[in-house]
Amino acid sequence: MDRLEYNDMVLEHFKNPRNAGTLEEADAIGQVGNPVCGDMMEISINVKDDRIEDIRFRTFGCASAIATTSMLTEVVKGMRLEDAEKVTWDDVMKSLGGLPKIKVHCSLLAVDGLKAALYYYYKKVGVDRPDLKPKDEDEDHHHDVEVNIQDSPLV
Amino acid sequence: MVYFDASSAMPTRPEVIDEIVQYMRDDFGNPASIHGWGSAPKRGMERAREEIGKLINAMPEEIIFTSGATESINLALRGSLPHTEKGRMKVATSAVDHRSVRAIASALANSGYEVIDLEVDIYGVIDVEKADRVIGDDTALISIPYASPEVGSIQPYKELAELARRSGSLLHMDLTMAAFQEPIDVARMGIDLATLSSNDLLGPKGVGALYVRRGVKMTPVLRGGGHERGLRSGSENVAGIVGMGAAARICRERMGGVRKHLLGLRDRLSRGLLQIEGSHLNGHPTHRLPNNFNIRFDYIEGESMLMLLDMNGIGVGTGSACSSKNLEASHTLLSMGLPHEKAHGSMQITLNPLNTEEEVDHLIDVMPGIVSDLRAMSPLYNKEEGA
């Protein structure tokens, strides 16, 4: 195992995840990933005055996946929707102080989960945002992930 | 601190360490030397060869020292195949084999051999009937583990040895995880080549042995000064070899007690952990290595579980290779027919003889909380609930 490669911040978020769980009456829920690949994320949001008023997450995945989703919820909670949708996995990874090289892929889905939640929120209020639409579940996201790993300046 | 990952590494027995130190500090000579400094190391090494032979009922001259299981497996396969009859171009391995068997098999496939993947059932046990259909007079070698290293299921080695005998193919058996806890008789079991590792006998790392049945023709993989009957050149790791010999002696002398102890711990684990809702045993329920307990929990992922256990001072293994780049679940578990998400939620507990009941109880105490914490965080949990 590569426990030692996780920094303290990642371990802290894994051990004490922020905003874990579900919202009783969520305005929108985004779910991405696939248990087959070993990672699945769900982001629930409540929106008020164009801001993410409250947020919860649930993750099926490794420590890195859990820590990343936890950090993402902290980063975007209270944020204006237009800013939240611009948050990248790179931002989240930087907030976490980096991830072990082989774990970078686990952080990608968290941001996709948020985008999916935003997509469904906009849809609910009558705005079509195809750019935020979650990828088809059948689509193999591994290929993209590989490319991102190679390009990552943080690893 | 509780260590339950014997399949990754074993502690070295203290009494073995004492013997090793003697051969590092005092009897440090080269066994090949003619002068006096050579004789004590030579004697120590030959005593170790006898002890390892005794553990598996082999003649001392049938034991070749190597640097560990990987080298033994390489020598077994790559050393014996050049001598098999012309026209025998099939090599049979299985999903439950040691990683190096699979790596060599894929290299062999590139050099003209046809590699057959023997199918396993839901317990990770090789299907003999199906094996019978693919093994024949075109088969050069069959390689099987005594038991699946991951889920612990003991293989039908009698039937497979009979298949090897009937088809005229060589049988290599990986005894790495078995030799310290199962009585092995290579002569009676019809084994031609067998791999052993010192660390898995509670000896030092970096030493191993290959049993080569008398009469099996071999070509060396490492060439040089002609050590080990020309089959493995290189000045011997005398201290390590002596340590392996001492470890083998202790394994033989204490086998009965160790088995009883391990079976007791395993049953305790089984009673305690399988009470957790949505938990399942991987591998055969009874016909398995005494030290192996492989369990999976629905809706949660292996690495998270492992990390939380680690934070509680408990070290276990996982079948889910989440640390690999492509996120593949364990090859063994998938070949047993488990869906990916279930294979990802598996945990491998491998005990060593020094583990205690208190350690087992500690795991049983913390596990339910870890499982429920992770389930509370899992999007799969209530989604599948009631489905």
HADDOCK unambig.tbl for C-alpha pairs under 7 A between the chains (distance, minus, plus):
assign (segid A and resid 20 and name CA) (segid B and resid 377 and name CA) 6.23 0.50 0.50
assign (segid A and resid 21 and name CA) (segid B and resid 376 and name CA) 6.79 0.50 0.50
assign (segid A and resid 21 and name CA) (segid B and resid 377 and name CA) 5.83 0.50 0.50
assign (segid A and resid 35 and name CA) (segid B and resid 341 and name CA) 5.04 0.50 0.50
assign (segid A and resid 36 and name CA) (segid B and resid 340 and name CA) 4.81 0.50 0.50
assign (segid A and resid 36 and name CA) (segid B and resid 341 and name CA) 5.20 0.50 0.50
assign (segid A and resid 37 and name CA) (segid B and resid 327 and name CA) 6.10 0.50 0.50
assign (segid A and resid 38 and name CA) (segid B and resid 327 and name CA) 6.63 0.50 0.50
assign (segid A and resid 38 and name CA) (segid B and resid 341 and name CA) 6.35 0.50 0.50
assign (segid A and resid 38 and name CA) (segid B and resid 344 and name CA) 6.35 0.50 0.50
assign (segid A and resid 41 and name CA) (segid B and resid 379 and name CA) 6.75 0.50 0.50
assign (segid A and resid 42 and name CA) (segid B and resid 379 and name CA) 6.25 0.50 0.50
assign (segid A and resid 58 and name CA) (segid B and resid 377 and name CA) 4.62 0.50 0.50
assign (segid A and resid 58 and name CA) (segid B and resid 378 and name CA) 5.22 0.50 0.50
assign (segid A and resid 58 and name CA) (segid B and resid 379 and name CA) 5.31 0.50 0.50
assign (segid A and resid 59 and name CA) (segid B and resid 377 and name CA) 5.77 0.50 0.50
assign (segid A and resid 59 and name CA) (segid B and resid 378 and name CA) 5.04 0.50 0.50
assign (segid A and resid 59 and name CA) (segid B and resid 379 and name CA) 5.94 0.50 0.50
assign (segid A and resid 60 and name CA) (segid B and resid 300 and name CA) 6.11 0.50 0.50
assign (segid A and resid 60 and name CA) (segid B and resid 301 and name CA) 6.18 0.50 0.50
assign (segid A and resid 60 and name CA) (segid B and resid 378 and name CA) 4.88 0.50 0.50
assign (segid A and resid 60 and name CA) (segid B and resid 379 and name CA) 6.31 0.50 0.50
assign (segid A and resid 61 and name CA) (segid B and resid 301 and name CA) 5.38 0.50 0.50
assign (segid A and resid 61 and name CA) (segid B and resid 304 and name CA) 6.92 0.50 0.50
assign (segid A and resid 62 and name CA) (segid B and resid 301 and name CA) 6.38 0.50 0.50
assign (segid A and resid 62 and name CA) (segid B and resid 303 and name CA) 5.09 0.50 0.50
assign (segid A and resid 62 and name CA) (segid B and resid 304 and name CA) 4.85 0.50 0.50
assign (segid A and resid 63 and name CA) (segid B and resid 303 and name CA) 6.66 0.50 0.50
assign (segid A and resid 63 and name CA) (segid B and resid 304 and name CA) 4.96 0.50 0.50
assign (segid A and resid 102 and name CA) (segid B and resid 323 and name CA) 6.62 0.50 0.50
assign (segid A and resid 102 and name CA) (segid B and resid 324 and name CA) 6.99 0.50 0.50
assign (segid A and resid 102 and name CA) (segid B and resid 325 and name CA) 5.65 0.50 0.50
